[in-house]
């Protein structure tokens, strides 16, 4: 049985909400993802493993460091 934490890591990105300033609309237009804001400081980008990998590459190219 797959490890739940590995599945979660491959289907979502968690980051400070302010990090998406200027990128949110573009992410939602270019990728099939849902952006959830849990509170005023954190947000999650949720999608398929393929989409999350593509979003990760997009964010990296735009200078956003992911952990």
C-alpha positions as CSV (number, residue, x, y, z in Angstrom):
1,X,0.0,0.0,0.0
2,X,1.4,3.5,-0.9
3,X,2.6,5.8,1.8
4,X,0.0,8.6,2.3
5,X,2.6,11.3,2.9
6,X,4.2,10.5,-0.5
7,X,0.8,10.7,-2.3
8,X,0.1,14.0,-0.6
9,X,3.4,15.4,-1.6
10,X,2.9,14.4,-5.2
11,X,-0.6,16.0,-5.4
12,X,-0.2,19.3,-3.6
13,X,2.2,22.1,-2.9
14,X,1.9,24.1,0.3
15,X,3.3,27.6,0.5
16,X,2.8,31.0,2.0
17,X,-0.2,32.7,0.4
18,X,1.8,35.9,-0.4
19,X,4.1,33.7,-2.6
20,X,1.3,33.5,-5.2
21,X,0.9,37.2,-5.6
22,X,1.0,37.9,-9.3
23,X,1.0,34.1,-10.2
24,X,-2.4,32.9,-9.0
25,X,-4.4,33.8,-12.1
26,X,-1.8,32.5,-14.5
27,X,-1.5,29.2,-12.6
28,X,-5.3,28.7,-12.6
29,X,-5.4,29.5,-16.4
30,X,-2.5,27.4,-17.5
31,X,-2.8,24.3,-15.2
32,X,-5.6,22.1,-14.0
33,X,-5.2,22.8,-10.3
34,X,-7.3,24.1,-7.4
35,X,-5.8,26.8,-5.2
36,X,-7.1,26.6,-1.6
37,X,-6.3,29.2,1.0
38,X,-6.6,27.6,4.4
39,X,-6.1,30.9,6.3
40,X,-4.7,34.3,5.5
41,X,-1.1,33.1,5.5
42,X,-1.0,29.6,3.9
43,X,-2.3,28.2,0.7
44,X,-2.3,24.8,-1.1
45,X,-2.1,24.1,-4.8
46,X,-3.9,20.8,-5.4
47,X,-3.9,18.7,-8.6
48,X,-2.8,15.5,-10.2
49,X,0.9,14.4,-9.9
50,X,1.5,15.5,-13.5
51,X,0.0,19.0,-12.9
52,X,1.8,19.5,-9.6
53,X,5.1,18.6,-11.2
54,X,4.4,21.1,-14.0
55,X,3.4,23.8,-11.5
56,X,6.5,23.1,-9.5
57,X,8.6,23.7,-12.6
58,X,6.7,26.9,-13.4
59,X,7.2,28.3,-9.9
60,X,10.9,27.4,-9.9
61,X,11.4,29.1,-13.3
62,X,9.8,32.2,-11.7
63,X,12.1,32.2,-8.7
64,X,9.8,30.6,-6.1
65,X,11.8,28.2,-3.9
66,X,9.9,25.1,-2.9
67,X,10.9,22.9,0.0
